[in-house]
Amino acid sequence: MLSNEPKEDAGVAGLDDWMAVARADSADDVRERILTGYKEGKPFTPYLPTIAMPQADRVLDFGCGLGRNFPYLKSIARSVTGFDLPPMIARCRELAVEPVHALSDDWSTLASSRFDLIYAALVLQHIEPAPARAFLRDFARMSSALYLLTRVESDFGENVLAVVHDSGLFHAGDCVEVEHDPTTHQLRVLGRAPFDEVRRTATSGHYELLLRSHGSGPGR
């Protein structure tokens, strides 16, 4: 099962919970919550997408944590910016194994920027409903492409892909169901399904997909 943390009751999930995670005394406790199984031997390395990624000069790693995705993102883009909560960005500055162009905890400023790709891996599933919808609106304005790796059911009982659909902001291709491969420690493909099917499904499975914002195209 691919999971960066067990699903929790909505009363303890979300912003307050992740602020507490970022402030944990032990860096290994932070890594364990970002990557369940880290303390049992999972390497703290990025999952490589199984789907084709667009060409990108500037990439935003949304919910960058301790910079686990930075090595991969630096291999596909000239400039990588990481965003997360203030205490997590402080930990990232200290613990990231790869430096990136910029780290930010100021969303109000960052949201006025433009990127070729926003990369959101195992993040939206943990964000409260209202902020998640606000972030999607910002994403659609900030970039023409959004990569999602997400558990379908959020910590708050919503279908993440249904929320994406209901926003009316994105075109979506097929979804790829994935899990953690214990041998390679990469994503293993379980199957593919149409976006409209998965958004109507009650499942705790994990999917990756590439979203294109409406209005994206030449000259945007």
Phi and psi in degrees as a GROMACS rama.xvg file:
@    title "Ramachandran Plot"
@    xaxis  label "Phi"
@    yaxis  label "Psi"
@TYPE xy
-88.6018  117.265  LEU-2
-155.384  128.643  SER-3
-89.3153  -2.328  ASN-4
-177.916  144.669  GLU-5
-62.3323  147.09  PRO-6
-62.1401  138.072  LYS-7
-118.996  164.612  GLU-8
-62.4662  140.883  ASP-9
-59.7577  -20.3085  ALA-10
-68.526  -20.6389  GLY-11
-120.275  -2.92088  VAL-12
-87.4336  171.34  ALA-13
94.4393  -153.695  GLY-14
-55.5737  -52.6193  LEU-15
-61.1738  -40.0559  ASP-16
-62.9031  -46.0251  ASP-17
-74.658  -26.2132  TRP-18
-63.3926  -41.3331  MET-19
-66.4411  -39.5664  ALA-20
-59.1491  -47.2363  VAL-21
-62.8702  -27.3661  ALA-22
-94.635  7.0963  ARG-23
-57.5174  145.568  ALA-24
-63.0386  -38.2304  ASP-25
-98.6313  128.125  SER-26
-61.7503  -32.4122  ALA-27
-68.0048  -30.7934  ASP-28
-66.5038  -37.0323  ASP-29
-64.4372  -47.7648  VAL-30
-60.6561  -37.5092  ARG-31
-64.1899  -38.2443  GLU-32
-73.0034  -31.167  ARG-33
-73.5678  -38.9464  ILE-34
-132.715  92.8063  LEU-35
-57.8376  126.914  THR-36
104.537  -4.80055  GLY-37
-56.5147  -44.1  TYR-38
-69.5943  -16.022  LYS-39
-97.5391  4.6071  GLU-40
121.446  -4.40062  GLY-41
-65.5822  129.464  LYS-42
-71.0315  141.98  PRO-43
-84.9847  66.3308  PHE-44
-124.029  159.24  THR-45
-73.2669  147.792  PRO-46
-76.4373  130.978  TYR-47
-86.1501  130.131  LEU-48
-57.5808  144.065  PRO-49
-93.1671  -6.85413  THR-50
-105.088  157.22  ILE-51
-65.2026  134.34  ALA-52
-104.878  148.422  MET-53
-74.7973  159.327  PRO-54
-64.7347  138.149  GLN-55
-145.327  133.64  ALA-56
-95.9729  -43.0147  ASP-57
-120.616  125.204  ARG-58
-123.889  139.776  VAL-59
-108.354  122.399  LEU-60
-92.0402  100.115  ASP-61
-84.1037  120.399  PHE-62
75.3998  52.0509  GLY-63
-71.8654  -15.7996  CYS-64
60.7827  -127.509  GLY-65
-96.6841  17.6291  LEU-66
84.4102  24.2733  GLY-67
-57.0226  -35.6644  ARG-68
-86.0677  -8.58503  ASN-69
-57.5644  -44.4474  PHE-70
-57.3905  -41.7598  PRO-71
-67.5715  -47.7406  TYR-72
-63.7553  -34.9231  LEU-73
-68.2013  -20.0326  LYS-74
-79.9728  -14.7448  SER-75
-117.355  -5.98121  ILE-76
-142.706  151.012  ALA-77
-73.8755  -38.9343  ARG-78
-126.901  126.743  SER-79
-122.126  129.645  VAL-80
-116.243  133.563  THR-81
-106.302  136.045  GLY-82
-125.204  139.065  PHE-83
-165.106  -176.666  ASP-84
-62.9431  151.693  LEU-85
-51.6097  -47.8035  PRO-86
-67.7681  -27.8519  PRO-87
-73.6248  -37.7934  MET-88
-63.8332  -38.1118  ILE-89
-60.9193  -42.0694  ALA-90
-67.9114  -37.5698  ARG-91
-63.968  -41.2488  CYS-92
-58.1622  -32.9922  ARG-93
-84.1857  -36.5544  GLU-94
-113.617  -13.6246  LEU-95
-60.0952  136.516  ALA-96
-83.2667  -14.5495  VAL-97
-128.595  129.046  GLU-98
-73.5801  150.449  PRO-99
-128.923  174.516  VAL-100
-60.0663  -42.8216  HIS-101
-156.456  149.942  ALA-102
-123.935  137.387  LEU-103
-141.959  142.173  SER-104
-117.258  13.2729  ASP-105
-109.587  89.1437  ASP-106
-67.8656  -36.1103  TRP-107
-59.1803  -34.402  SER-108
-80.6585  -43.8884  THR-109
-63.5944  -32.4816  LEU-110
-65.6313  -13.0548  ALA-111
-89.8184  0.123497  SER-112
-89.3306  166.291  SER-113
-119.05  141.369  ARG-114
-134.879  154.828  PHE-115
-79.3306  -25.8716  ASP-116
-152.297  135.151  LEU-117
-107.93  129.048  ILE-118
-112.948  114.267  TYR-119
-126.844  95.2368  ALA-120
-106.788  115.216  ALA-121
58.0009  46.0831  LEU-122
-123.83  -52.799  VAL-123
-58.3581  -28.7768  LEU-124
-63.5203  -18.929  GLN-125
-102.704  1.12872  HIS-126
-99.6106  137.149  ILE-127
-56.7808  152.93  GLU-128
-53.7283  -50.1616  PRO-129
-65.3194  -48.7755  ALA-130
-61.8816  -35.8482  PRO-131
-60.4298  -43.0115  ALA-132
-66.3394  -37.5254  ARG-133
-66.2079  -40.5869  ALA-134
-62.9983  -40.9007  PHE-135
-60.7654  -40.6855  LEU-136
-61.9664  -41.5964  ARG-137
-65.6572  -43.586  ASP-138
-56.0108  -44.6857  PHE-139
-63.2849  -29.4163  ALA-140
-83.7298  -30.813  ARG-141
-84.0243  -25.1444  MET-142
-152.819  152.234  SER-143
-83.3502  -12.8858  SER-144
-136.493  137.31  ALA-145
-133.089  119.381  LEU-146
-94.5409  126.802  TYR-147
-118.212  131.37  LEU-148
-122.15  115.898  LEU-149
-151.056  149.694  THR-150
-73.6262  140.464  ARG-151
-65.1607  -46.9186  VAL-152
-88.8247  124.488  GLU-153
-76.7707  171.517  SER-154
-64.0798  -10.127  ASP-155
-112.721  16.0626  PHE-156
79.1372  12.2811  GLY-157
-99.8934  150.462  GLU-158
-80.7989  112.61  ASN-159
-57.747  -40.1797  VAL-160
-73.6292  -27.3724  LEU-161
-66.6206  -37.7645  ALA-162
-63.8612  -41.986  VAL-163
-60.038  -47.7121  VAL-164
-60.4768  -46.6991  HIS-165
-66.7062  -20.4452  ASP-166
-66.012  -27.0424  SER-167
68.6918  19.0787  GLY-168
-103.7  -11.1135  LEU-169
-136.085  148.678  PHE-170
-90.7985  139.714  HIS-171
-129.235  136.867  ALA-172
-88.4695  -164.627  GLY-173
-64.7998  154.676  ASP-174
-99.4366  141.533  CYS-175
-108.687  117.948  VAL-176
-79.9699  133.002  GLU-177
-135.712  161.674  VAL-178
-145.321  168.327  GLU-179
-76.2623  128.049  HIS-180
-90.0901  115.26  ASP-181
-69.4051  -13.9163  PRO-182
-87.7461  -49.0124  THR-183
-92.3716  -17.0085  THR-184
58.1714  34.3257  HIS-185
-123.243  -179.511  GLN-186
-76.9508  131.993  LEU-187
-109.33  127.451  ARG-188
-77.4587  127.585  VAL-189
-99.2108  -26.2504  LEU-190
166.542  177.901  GLY-191
-128.883  150.408  ARG-192
-151.264  149.41  ALA-193
-61.4151  145.097  PRO-194
-53.9982  -45.2694  PHE-195
-63.2252  -27.6647  ASP-196
-73.1943  -45.8642  GLU-197
-68.7307  -35.0838  VAL-198
-68.8956  -15.7547  ARG-199
-101.086  2.91896  ARG-200
-96.5263  138.281  THR-201
-93.0257  99.4197  ALA-202
-149.491  154.856  THR-203
-103.65  11.5125  SER-204
-67.6654  165.536  GLY-205
-108.712  138.57  HIS-206
-134.883  151.837  TYR-207
-121.888  148.203  GLU-208
-162.151  158.881  LEU-209
-109.73  127.461  LEU-210
-107.663  140.491  LEU-211
-113.669  128.247  ARG-212
-72.1148  142.33  SER-213
-59.0429  134.821  HIS-214
92.044  -6.03414  GLY-215
-74.1563  148.606  SER-216
159.39  -172.705  GLY-217
-56.903  133.266  PRO-218
83.7598  -5.27254  GLY-219
